[in-house]
Amino acid sequence: MKKLPFINCYVLLLLLISCKSSPAQNPQNWTKDQLIEPSTLATLINAKKQLPVIFSVGPGATIPNSIDIGMIKDEQNMAKFKNEVSKLPKSTNIVVYCGCCPFEHCPNVRPAIALLKSQHFTNYHLLNLPHNIKTDWLAKGYPAVE
């Protein structure tokens, strides 16, 4: 019977280690300066001037003019994203967004940012959707694909 508490501690330790190594739990790989506010992007979309190349790396392209990559955590969508950005000059103004869930749980934004970093892009941003697309974009009346 004395082995049982040891086994419980061992299982708990394994669980904690696996949660820590999950990609969705990794620290942010973007800076505060790399975040673009939804209001700023909405203004650019409405003005139809100086539009960045917008990539949806989540479950659906909600924002007008965005290229629907799909959930980038899937290998085929990561390959699609890599192919799309390979066609662009390294100085291209790029915005990526997901919006499936809060940043700390999102499995898509970190791999997208990591790819742009590894490909030496110099002007990329993450749309600041800290909660989700519904709360941080749609509920505020910003432009959406119908």
Backbone bond lengths (Angstrom), bond angles and torsions (degrees), N, CA, C in turn:
res aa  C-N    CA-C-N  psi(-1)  N-CA   C-N-CA  omega(-1)  CA-C   N-CA-C  phi
1 M - - - 1.455 - - 1.523 112.47 -
2 K 1.330 117.49 -24.64 1.457 119.19 -178.12 1.523 111.83 -71.71
3 K 1.336 118.60 -18.51 1.461 121.47 179.62 1.521 111.73 -73.75
4 L 1.293 118.26 -25.00 1.456 122.52 -176.47 1.534 112.71 -58.17
5 P 1.332 120.79 -49.19 1.471 119.07 178.23 1.530 112.05 -60.50
6 F 1.333 117.09 -37.12 1.462 120.28 178.18 1.529 110.63 -62.51
7 I 1.321 117.00 -44.31 1.462 121.45 179.43 1.526 109.93 -63.54
8 N 1.319 117.45 -42.40 1.470 119.93 177.64 1.522 111.22 -60.47
9 C 1.314 117.58 -42.35 1.470 120.95 178.34 1.518 110.69 -64.72
10 Y 1.328 116.36 -39.94 1.455 121.07 179.15 1.532 110.85 -63.29
11 V 1.312 117.20 -45.73 1.468 122.00 178.82 1.530 109.95 -63.02
12 L 1.310 117.18 -43.18 1.463 121.05 178.63 1.526 110.70 -62.22
13 L 1.313 117.46 -42.52 1.457 121.55 178.50 1.526 110.64 -62.03
14 L 1.317 117.87 -44.48 1.468 121.14 177.59 1.526 111.66 -61.57
15 L 1.308 115.84 -40.96 1.459 120.32 178.52 1.525 111.21 -63.01
16 L 1.306 117.49 -44.77 1.462 121.34 178.75 1.525 111.79 -63.09
17 I 1.320 116.76 -41.10 1.465 120.50 178.88 1.519 110.23 -64.75
18 S 1.318 118.27 -42.78 1.465 120.55 -179.35 1.516 111.37 -66.43
19 C 1.322 118.27 -35.93 1.473 120.87 177.16 1.514 110.74 -66.99
20 K 1.314 117.54 -38.63 1.454 121.51 -180.00 1.515 111.85 -66.33
21 S 1.330 117.54 -32.29 1.454 120.35 -176.42 1.518 112.77 -89.45
22 S 1.299 118.72 -2.07 1.459 122.32 178.68 1.519 109.99 -65.38
23 P 1.366 119.20 135.50 1.456 121.18 -178.43 1.525 112.86 -59.34
24 A 1.309 117.37 -30.92 1.462 119.63 -178.90 1.523 111.87 -73.15
25 Q 1.330 117.39 -12.82 1.451 120.42 -178.98 1.528 112.06 -101.61
26 N 1.318 118.55 -2.15 1.454 120.95 179.78 1.519 110.45 -63.37
27 P 1.322 116.44 153.48 1.464 118.72 177.55 1.529 110.83 -62.99
28 Q 1.283 114.93 162.85 1.465 119.82 178.65 1.521 109.46 -59.58
29 N 1.325 116.23 139.27 1.457 120.01 176.07 1.531 110.42 -113.09
30 W 1.321 115.29 25.61 1.459 122.01 175.10 1.525 107.52 -130.19
31 T 1.316 114.34 161.02 1.463 119.26 178.32 1.523 109.26 -101.92
32 K 1.299 115.41 166.41 1.472 120.74 177.23 1.530 110.36 -58.94
33 D 1.333 116.36 -36.58 1.471 121.13 179.38 1.525 112.65 -68.38
34 Q 1.318 117.54 -19.34 1.461 120.56 179.54 1.527 112.98 -87.95
35 L 1.316 117.04 -3.88 1.464 120.19 175.67 1.522 109.06 -83.29
36 I 1.323 115.96 138.11 1.470 120.86 173.01 1.527 106.37 -114.97
37 E 1.302 115.26 132.74 1.461 120.54 -178.20 1.532 110.47 -73.66
38 P 1.317 117.50 144.58 1.462 120.89 178.28 1.530 112.98 -54.97
39 S 1.321 117.37 -40.07 1.470 120.22 -179.60 1.527 111.37 -62.08
40 T 1.322 117.16 -36.19 1.471 121.60 179.19 1.520 110.27 -67.06
41 L 1.333 116.90 -46.96 1.462 119.64 179.20 1.524 111.01 -65.85
42 A 1.316 117.75 -39.88 1.474 121.10 178.43 1.526 110.81 -60.82
43 T 1.319 116.62 -40.18 1.467 120.85 178.22 1.522 110.70 -62.54
44 L 1.322 117.41 -43.31 1.467 121.18 178.44 1.522 111.21 -63.59
45 I 1.320 116.61 -42.05 1.471 120.72 179.79 1.524 110.30 -64.40
46 N 1.319 116.89 -45.55 1.469 120.73 -179.70 1.516 112.04 -65.30
47 A 1.330 117.65 -36.21 1.464 121.61 -179.40 1.526 111.67 -79.04
48 K 1.327 116.31 -19.50 1.470 121.91 -177.89 1.530 111.58 56.44
49 K 1.331 114.91 35.01 1.466 120.84 178.52 1.513 108.92 -130.17
50 Q 1.316 115.33 141.96 1.465 122.71 177.49 1.530 112.07 51.68
51 L 1.323 115.10 41.75 1.463 119.41 179.36 1.526 110.74 -68.83
52 P 1.314 116.56 131.11 1.463 118.41 172.51 1.519 109.54 -75.60
53 V 1.317 116.29 169.05 1.460 120.92 170.22 1.527 104.55 -81.25
54 I 1.325 116.73 120.44 1.465 122.28 -173.66 1.527 108.95 -108.51
55 F 1.337 115.90 126.13 1.456 121.46 178.40 1.516 110.19 -115.37
56 S 1.322 115.83 128.24 1.455 121.69 171.06 1.524 106.83 -92.70
57 V 1.341 115.95 114.08 1.460 120.40 -178.09 1.525 110.80 -107.70
58 G 1.327 115.55 22.59 1.457 121.90 -179.06 1.513 111.40 -119.29
59 P 1.326 116.38 -155.01 1.463 120.84 -173.41 1.523 115.68 -73.93
60 G 1.319 119.57 -12.06 1.462 119.48 179.66 1.510 112.11 -170.60
61 A 1.318 116.15 148.49 1.462 121.81 179.46 1.525 108.96 -87.37
62 T 1.305 116.86 98.13 1.455 123.48 -177.46 1.522 111.97 -89.47
63 I 1.314 116.05 -30.34 1.460 122.21 -173.29 1.526 109.74 -90.30
64 P 1.350 117.35 131.94 1.465 120.34 178.66 1.528 111.66 -55.94
65 N 1.311 115.80 148.14 1.462 124.55 178.37 1.523 113.37 70.73
66 S 1.325 118.42 6.21 1.466 118.36 -179.73 1.525 110.64 -89.34
67 I 1.311 113.95 146.96 1.456 122.11 178.45 1.528 107.12 -90.50
68 D 1.321 115.73 121.78 1.461 121.37 -176.34 1.528 110.20 -82.99
69 I 1.325 115.61 105.18 1.459 121.47 179.31 1.522 110.69 -88.40
70 G 1.310 117.01 -33.01 1.455 121.53 -171.86 1.519 109.20 94.55
71 M 1.304 115.70 175.76 1.464 119.64 -176.23 1.522 109.55 -66.77
72 I 1.304 114.70 113.53 1.459 121.99 -171.48 1.525 113.01 -70.38
73 K 1.310 116.78 -12.37 1.474 118.94 175.87 1.526 110.34 -66.08
74 D 1.334 117.58 -19.88 1.461 122.37 176.49 1.530 109.46 -83.44
75 E 1.313 116.90 133.41 1.469 122.11 -174.61 1.525 113.59 -54.97
76 Q 1.337 117.00 -42.48 1.470 118.79 -178.09 1.522 111.35 -66.06
77 N 1.337 117.47 -34.07 1.463 120.06 178.13 1.528 111.22 -74.43
78 M 1.327 117.22 -34.02 1.464 120.35 174.48 1.523 109.59 -62.70
79 A 1.327 116.97 -42.31 1.468 120.97 178.00 1.530 110.31 -63.49
80 K 1.325 116.73 -40.08 1.473 121.23 177.70 1.523 110.31 -62.61
81 F 1.335 117.34 -44.09 1.458 121.78 179.13 1.537 110.16 -62.82
82 K 1.310 116.14 -45.96 1.468 120.31 179.94 1.522 110.38 -60.12
83 N 1.328 117.23 -41.72 1.462 121.57 178.15 1.533 111.22 -63.14
84 E 1.328 116.30 -44.64 1.471 120.19 -179.15 1.532 111.93 -63.15
85 V 1.318 117.21 -45.58 1.465 118.62 -177.69 1.519 111.83 -73.29
86 S 1.332 117.82 -23.84 1.468 120.21 179.51 1.529 111.53 -64.62
87 K 1.318 117.18 -19.05 1.468 122.27 -179.86 1.529 112.29 -83.38
88 L 1.334 116.75 -8.49 1.465 121.19 -172.05 1.524 111.98 -103.36
89 P 1.344 116.38 146.94 1.469 119.08 171.63 1.532 109.90 -62.16
90 K 1.309 117.05 149.17 1.473 122.42 -176.33 1.525 112.78 -63.16
91 S 1.316 118.06 -19.27 1.471 121.52 -179.44 1.535 113.07 -94.32
92 T 1.318 117.70 4.13 1.466 121.95 -179.10 1.518 110.53 -58.27
93 N 1.325 115.71 137.03 1.462 121.32 175.19 1.530 106.92 -76.48
94 I 1.333 116.25 111.60 1.458 122.88 -175.80 1.523 109.60 -119.17
95 V 1.334 115.80 137.10 1.463 121.68 171.98 1.522 107.57 -123.09
96 V 1.324 116.48 130.52 1.458 121.14 174.24 1.525 108.50 -114.84
97 Y 1.316 114.69 148.61 1.466 119.63 174.92 1.512 109.89 -151.57
98 C 1.319 114.48 156.62 1.462 121.49 174.05 1.522 107.76 -124.69
99 G 1.335 116.72 -76.03 1.455 120.62 178.34 1.514 115.29 84.83
100 C 1.343 117.59 11.10 1.465 119.49 -179.53 1.528 111.74 -72.34
101 C 1.324 116.15 -29.63 1.468 121.08 -174.49 1.531 108.40 -166.06
102 P 1.320 118.00 176.36 1.466 119.53 177.65 1.535 111.63 -58.20
103 F 1.328 116.08 149.20 1.464 121.46 -178.17 1.526 112.94 -49.17
104 E 1.328 117.00 -41.64 1.468 118.54 -174.83 1.524 112.94 -65.30
105 H 1.321 118.20 -16.39 1.465 121.64 179.21 1.531 112.78 -110.08
106 C 1.303 117.97 -9.98 1.462 121.66 -172.11 1.532 112.08 -69.39
107 P 1.334 116.91 124.01 1.466 120.44 179.03 1.527 113.51 -87.68
108 N 1.333 117.84 3.00 1.460 120.58 -172.05 1.527 115.59 -110.94
109 V 1.313 118.37 -35.65 1.470 118.92 -172.96 1.524 112.82 -70.45
110 R 1.311 118.32 -38.95 1.463 120.16 -178.25 1.537 112.22 -63.22
111 P 1.342 118.80 -46.73 1.469 117.94 177.47 1.533 112.64 -62.62
112 A 1.326 117.62 -35.00 1.469 120.55 178.58 1.526 110.73 -64.92
113 I 1.324 116.40 -47.24 1.462 120.78 178.89 1.526 110.04 -63.91
114 A 1.325 117.27 -41.99 1.467 121.19 179.69 1.527 111.20 -60.10
115 L 1.335 116.70 -40.56 1.461 119.67 178.73 1.523 111.13 -64.56
116 L 1.328 116.70 -46.63 1.468 119.62 179.75 1.526 111.15 -60.40
117 K 1.326 115.64 -39.36 1.467 120.83 177.27 1.529 110.53 -63.52
118 S 1.321 116.09 -47.98 1.468 120.32 -176.79 1.525 112.30 -66.90
119 Q 1.326 116.54 -25.61 1.461 121.11 179.14 1.536 112.05 -89.56
120 H 1.327 115.93 3.66 1.471 123.45 175.32 1.525 114.26 66.19
121 F 1.327 116.50 34.25 1.460 119.43 172.37 1.524 107.63 -72.73
122 T 1.321 116.03 147.70 1.468 119.87 -172.92 1.522 113.97 -115.57
123 N 1.332 117.74 -7.43 1.464 119.93 -173.47 1.536 110.22 -138.29
124 Y 1.322 115.79 57.45 1.459 119.70 -179.43 1.521 109.81 -113.55
125 H 1.346 113.80 151.39 1.461 120.90 -177.76 1.522 110.21 -138.81
126 L 1.307 114.37 155.93 1.457 122.39 174.61 1.517 107.21 -109.68
127 L 1.331 116.59 126.59 1.455 120.08 177.32 1.523 108.51 -65.74
128 N 1.303 116.07 126.90 1.461 121.63 -175.03 1.535 110.34 -76.40
129 L 1.313 114.16 87.94 1.469 122.56 176.27 1.529 107.21 -118.00
130 P 1.323 117.91 73.16 1.461 119.86 -173.51 1.522 114.54 -65.88
131 H 1.335 117.63 -23.20 1.472 120.83 -179.76 1.522 110.36 -100.75
132 N 1.328 116.08 -67.22 1.465 122.94 176.44 1.525 108.32 -176.12
133 I 1.317 116.34 171.99 1.464 121.61 -176.65 1.530 111.81 -64.64
134 K 1.316 116.32 -34.91 1.459 119.99 -178.75 1.531 111.25 -65.48
135 T 1.315 116.59 -48.14 1.467 121.58 -177.48 1.523 112.31 -73.56
136 D 1.333 116.18 -44.72 1.460 120.85 -169.96 1.530 114.25 -92.41
137 W 1.327 118.33 -7.93 1.467 120.43 -179.83 1.529 111.06 -131.55
138 L 1.315 117.79 -62.63 1.461 121.45 -173.85 1.528 112.70 -64.02
139 A 1.324 117.41 -44.64 1.470 120.86 -178.24 1.527 112.28 -64.53
140 K 1.313 116.74 -17.82 1.463 120.59 -179.47 1.524 111.53 -94.75
141 G 1.318 116.64 1.69 1.465 120.87 175.82 1.505 114.74 77.67
142 Y 1.322 117.82 19.24 1.472 120.13 178.33 1.524 109.37 -72.62
143 P 1.331 117.45 159.53 1.471 119.95 -175.51 1.537 112.43 -58.13
144 A 1.323 114.50 140.45 1.461 119.78 -179.49 1.528 109.82 -140.63
145 V 1.316 114.17 151.70 1.460 121.38 175.38 1.522 107.24 -70.65
146 E 1.320 116.73 136.22 1.470 119.29 -179.14 1.494 111.86 -91.19
